[in-house]
Amino acid sequence: MAKAADAGRIARDLRLVVAAHAVSTYGSYLNLVALGLFTLELTGSAAQTGLFMAVRLAAGFLMGPVSGLLAGRYHRTRLMIGADVLSAATLALLVAVPAGARLAALYALAVVLGCGQTLWGVALRSELPDLAGPQRRARANARLVAARSVAMLLGFASAGVLVAGLGYEVAFLLDAGTYALSAGLLARVPARRPVAAAPEATGPSAPTGPSAPTGPRSWAGVGVLRAVAPVVVAMIGVRAADAFGSAAHNVGIPVQASLVRPDSPAAYAAVFLTSWAVGSLAAGRWCARLAAGTGGVGSPRAFGVATCLMSLFFVLAFTDPPLWLLIPLTLAAGAADGYAEISYTTRLQGVDESRRARLFGFASAAQNAGFGLGMIGCSAALDRAAPFTVVAVAHGVACAVALAFLLAQTVRPSDRRDPPTDPADRHDGPSTPRTAEVTP
C-alpha cells in the first residue's frame, strides 16, 4: 500500500515538473521571437539585436558553473521557482518602465533570461533522477523532450500572432504569466536537499593542500571531469560541437528561406521548424515507450550515430530540396536530435549525485560556448558564403567530432562506471540512490 502511494506521489510530482517545463519552455520560445522583434523596432539596428542575443548567450555561459554550484547545495525546485519569478518580474518591469529606460531594461532582461534559463535547466536535469528514480530517468527525459517540442511549436506559432494582434506589451505580460504559472506548478513539488558535494578526485594520488582543486578550475566545474568516466567527458565535447553546428542552421534558416522562397520566407521557415519539432516530438514519444519497456535508452555509440545523422539530415535540408523531400529530411533531423539529447542527458544523470549538478553546470557552459561561437562565426560567414556552405562546414565539424567519438568507442570502449566516492559504492550492480531529505 505504501509503495503504491509512493509511486502515485512520484508520478504526480513528475507530471508537475513536465508541465512546468512545457510552460516555461513555451515562454522562452515566445520571448525569443518577440524580444528579437522588439529590440529591432526599439533600436532600429540589426547590430543591437545581435548584441542583445550575445548578452543573453554570454550570461547563460557564465551562469553554467555557478548553476552547478547552486544546484549542488540548495533545493533545486526552489532555485527553479526563483528563476521563474525573477524572469516574470523583469518582463513585467520592461512593460512598466518609461520609454526612455526600455533599452537599459531590455539588456537587464537579457542577463536575467540567460542566467535564469541556464539555472533552470541545470537544476532540472540534476533533480530529475532523484524525482523519477534511477530506473525511470530515461523515460522522464523522453517526456521532457516531447513537452519541449510541443512548447516550441506553440511558442513559434503564437509569437508573431500575439505581437501583430495584441502588441508587445500584452505579449510580454503573457510571457511573464507563463513563468509565474511554471513557478506555481513547481511550488507543489516537495523540495529535496541535495547530497553534499564530493571531492573531484579520490585516492592516494588525489591532490591535497595548496594544489587541491579548489581554485578557479574547481569553481568552473572543470575539476569534476577527472572524477567521471572518460566517455561522459567525450559526450560533453560531442554535444558542444553539436551546439556549434546547430547555431549554423539557426542563423541560416532565415537566409535560406529568403533565397528559396522570396515571396513567402516565413512560410518556408515555419515548415522547416515545424517539421523539426514534430520529429523531436516523435523521438520523445518513442523513447518514452522504449524506456517503459526496457528501462533504458540507447548507448554512447547510439548517441554518436544519432549526432552524425542529425548533422547529415540538416546539411541535406539546405540543398534546396523540393517540399516533399524537405519535410522528411527535417523530420529525420529532429528525431535524431531528440534521441541524441535524451541519451546524452540520461547518461550524464548516471554519475554520482554529489557530482551531478557540477557536471551539468560545466556541460551547460560548454554547450553555450559552442552555440555562441557558432552564432558569431556563422553569422559572419553568411555575409560571404551561401547558407548551404556555412551549414555544411559547421555540421561537418560536429559530424567529424562525433565520428572521432565513435571510433574511440570502437577501439577502446569506455562506458564504465564513474569512480566510486566511498568503499560502500564499490559494486558492479546499478547504483542505489541515497535517501534525500524532503522538506515541504
Residue pairs with C-beta under 8 A, 6 or more apart in sequence:
10 131
10 132
10 133
13 131
13 189
13 190
14 131
14 132
14 140
14 143
16 185
16 186
16 188
16 189
17 124
17 127
17 128
17 131
17 185
17 186
17 189
18 140
18 143
18 144
18 147
19 147
19 185
20 80
20 181
20 182
20 183
20 185
20 186
21 124
21 144
21 147
21 148
21 151
21 182
22 147
22 148
22 150
22 151
23 151
23 178
23 181
23 182
23 185
24 84
24 120
24 178
24 179
24 182
25 147
25 148
25 151
25 152
25 155
26 151
26 152
26 154
26 155
26 178
27 87
27 155
27 175
27 178
27 179
27 182
28 113
28 117
28 155
29 151
29 152
29 154
29 155
29 156
29 159
30 155
30 158
30 159
30 162
30 171
30 174
30 175
30 178
31 91
31 113
31 172
31 175
32 155
32 159
33 155
33 156
33 159
33 160
33 163
34 159
34 162
34 163
34 168
34 171
34 172
34 175
35 52
35 106
35 109
36 49
36 52
36 53
37 163
37 168
38 106
38 163
38 168
38 172
39 48
39 49
39 52
39 106
40 46
40 48
40 49
41 168
42 102
42 103
42 106
43 49
43 103
50 379
52 106
52 107
52 110
53 110
53 375
54 372
54 375
54 376
55 107
55 110
55 111
55 114
56 110
56 111
56 113
56 114
57 114
57 368
57 371
57 372
57 375
58 114
58 372
59 110
59 111
59 112
59 113
59 114
59 115
59 118
60 114
60 115
60 117
60 118
60 364
60 368
61 118
61 365
61 368
61 369
61 372
62 115
62 365
63 114
63 115
63 118
63 119
63 364
64 118
64 122
64 221
64 361
64 362
64 363
64 364
64 365
64 366
64 368
65 219
65 220
65 221
65 358
65 361
65 362
65 365
66 119
66 361
67 118
67 119
67 121
67 122
67 123
67 357
67 360
67 361
67 364
68 122
68 221
68 357
68 358
68 359
68 360
68 361
68 362
68 364
69 219
69 357
69 358
69 361
70 79
70 119
70 123
70 357
71 79
71 119
71 122
71 123
71 126
71 127
71 194
71 357
71 360
71 361
72 126
72 194
72 197
72 354
72 356
72 357
72 358
73 194
73 197
74 194
75 191
75 192
75 193
75 194
75 439
76 123
76 124
76 126
76 127
76 191
76 192
76 194
76 357
77 123
77 127
77 186
77 189
77 190
77 191
77 192
78 191
79 119
79 120
79 123
80 119
80 120
80 123
80 124
80 182
80 183
80 186
81 183
81 186
81 187
83 115
83 116
83 117
83 119
83 120
83 123
84 116
84 120
84 179
84 180
84 182
84 183
84 186
85 179
85 180
85 183
86 112
86 116
87 112
87 113
87 116
87 176
87 179
88 176
88 177
88 179
88 180
88 183
89 176
90 105
90 108
90 109
90 112
90 113
91 109
91 172
91 173
91 175
91 176
91 179
92 172
92 173
92 176
93 105
93 108
93 109
94 102
94 105
94 106
94 109
94 172
95 169
95 172
95 173
97 105
118 364
118 368
121 360
121 364
122 357
122 360
122 361
122 364
123 357
124 144
125 345
125 348
125 349
125 360
126 194
126 349
126 356
126 357
126 360
127 192
128 137
128 140
128 141
128 144
128 349
129 137
129 349
129 350
129 353
129 356
129 433
130 192
130 353
130 433
130 436
131 140
131 189
131 192
132 139
132 140
133 433
134 350
134 430
134 431
134 433
135 295
135 430
136 291
136 295
137 346
137 349
137 350
138 287
138 290
138 291
138 295
138 296
138 297
138 342
138 343
138 346
139 287
139 288
139 291
139 292
141 287
141 297
141 341
141 342
141 345
141 346
141 349
142 283
142 284
142 285
142 286
142 287
142 288
142 290
142 291
142 297
142 342
143 284
143 288
144 284
145 280
145 281
145 283
145 284
145 287
145 338
145 341
145 342
146 280
146 281
146 284
146 285
146 288
147 284
148 280
148 284
149 277
149 278
149 280
149 281
149 284
149 334
149 338
150 277
150 281
152 273
152 277
152 280
153 274
153 277
153 278
153 281
156 270
156 273
156 274
156 277
157 270
157 274
159 171
160 266
162 170
162 171
162 174
163 171
190 438
190 439
190 440
191 438
191 439
191 440
192 436
192 437
192 438
192 439
193 436
193 437
193 438
193 439
194 353
194 354
194 357
194 436
195 353
195 354
195 434
195 436
196 354
197 354
197 355
197 357
197 358
198 227
198 352
198 354
198 355
198 421
199 206
199 212
199 213
199 227
199 421
200 213
200 218
200 223
200 224
200 226
200 227
200 355
201 207
201 213
201 223
201 226
201 227
202 227
202 419
202 420
202 421
206 212
207 213
213 223
213 226
217 223
218 224
220 362
220 365
221 358
221 359
221 361
221 362
221 365
222 362
224 355
224 358
224 359
224 362
225 233
225 359
225 362
227 355
227 418
227 419
228 351
228 355
228 359
228 418
228 419
229 351
229 414
229 415
229 416
229 417
229 418
230 414
231 300
231 347
231 409
231 414
231 415
231 416
232 347
232 348
232 351
232 359
232 418
234 300
234 405
234 408
234 414
235 300
235 303
235 344
235 347
235 348
235 405
236 348
236 362
236 363
236 366
237 366
237 401
237 405
238 303
238 304
238 307
238 398
238 401
238 402
238 405
239 307
239 344
239 363
239 366
239 367
239 370
240 366
240 367
240 369
240 370
241 370
241 397
241 398
241 401
241 402
242 307
242 310
242 311
242 340
242 370
242 398
242 402
243 367
243 368
243 369
243 370
243 371
243 374
244 370
244 371
244 373
244 374
244 394
244 397
244 398
245 311
245 314
245 374
245 391
245 394
245 395
245 397
245 398
245 399
246 371
246 374
246 398
247 370
247 371
247 372
247 373
247 374
247 375
247 377
247 378
247 394
248 374
248 378
248 390
248 391
248 393
248 394
248 395
249 314
249 317
249 318
249 391
249 394
249 395
250 375
251 375
251 378
251 379
251 382
252 318
252 378
252 382
252 387
252 390
252 391
253 269
253 272
253 273
254 265
254 269
255 382
255 387
256 268
256 318
256 320
256 387
256 388
257 265
257 266
257 268
257 269
257 272
258 265
259 386
259 387
260 268
260 320
261 267
261 268
271 323
271 326
271 327
271 330
272 317
272 326
272 330
275 326
275 327
275 328
275 330
275 331
275 334
276 330
276 331
276 333
276 334
276 337
277 334
278 331
278 334
279 330
279 331
279 332
279 333
279 334
279 335
279 336
279 337
279 338
280 334
280 335
280 337
280 338
281 334
281 338
282 331
282 334
282 335
282 338
283 334
283 335
283 336
283 337
283 338
283 339
283 342
284 338
284 342
287 297
287 338
287 339
287 342
290 297
291 297
296 346
297 339
297 342
297 343
297 346
298 306
298 339
298 342
298 343
298 346
299 343
299 415
300 343
300 347
300 405
300 409
300 415
301 406
301 409
301 410
302 339
302 343
303 340
303 343
303 344
303 347
304 402
304 403
304 405
304 406
304 409
305 402
305 406
306 336
306 337
306 339
306 340
306 343
307 336
307 340
307 398
307 399
307 402
308 399
308 402
308 403
308 406
309 332
309 333
309 336
310 333
310 336
310 337
310 340
311 395
311 396
311 398
311 399
311 402
312 395
312 399
313 329
313 330
313 332
313 333
313 336
314 330
314 333
314 391
314 395
315 388
315 391
315 392
315 395
315 396
316 329
317 326
317 329
317 330
317 333
318 387
318 388
318 391
318 392
319 388
320 388
321 329
348 356
348 359
348 360
348 363
349 356
350 418
350 431
351 359
351 418
352 418
352 420
352 421
352 425
352 431
353 433
353 434
353 436
354 421
355 418
355 421
374 394
377 394
378 390
378 391
378 394
381 389
381 390
381 393
382 390
408 414
409 415
417 431
420 426
425 431
